[in-house]
Amino acid sequence: MQGCLRFMIERLQVERREKCYKCYRPKSSCMCQHIRHVETKTKFVILMHPKEYRKIKNGTGHLTHLSLPNSELYVGIDFSLDGRINELLQDTKNLCYLLFPSKDSIEINSHQLSLEGKNVVIFIIDSTWACAKKMLRESTNISSLQSISFTHTKTSEFAIKEQPAEYCLSTIESTLCVLELMDKNGDERIEKSSLEEFLHPFKKMIEFQIEYMQECRNPRF
């Protein structure tokens, strides 16, 4: 037990000294080298709850943002007065959607989102379900958007984190589902290899965390 505790303290001391300010992970576990860019016509806007921002070891919002060159990421709870968010929403050239399940959401498994002359913008909430609902209550400009959703039979590969329900996926896994369906429906034209590699940094992150936990249980001293 003492060996495990000493190992954890030493690792934390190293991690606090150096941090990657792209993926916001400690440099010892930086995932930037594993990022695989996917070019899209669609703009993705990730709205991250502050609690997710602090989850530097297993958050997937940053990895999603880094993997999509045509994306933006903002941290907060209430975006109703956010200048950049409202600029995107009020731009008449944009067709904005919210990725969030509801009884009125458009199921994109069989529905095309694009409209000639319009730029599709999809807002993604990166948070727990409880916090996401609070964000939408506060951010009335976002909650008033047409919501989209999808059905799937996938099981989350997030082996180091228990999902609240069997069908729940992480942010990066959900985004992949959206990309796959938009490609299938003709909203996007994405190379198959790019889609297959999209989760690469996510899988590497999980591998690192599992190795970390194993080292903690069996410290090498």
Secondary structure by P-SEA (a helix, b strand, c coil): caaaaaaaaaaaaaaaacccccccccccccccccbbbbbccbbbbbbccccccccccccaaaaaaaacccccccccccccccaaaaaaaacccccccccccccccccccccccccccbbbbbbbbcccaaaaaaaaaaacccccccccccccccccccccccccccccccaaaaaaaaaaaaaaaccccccaaaaaacaaaaaaaaaaaaaaaaaaacccc
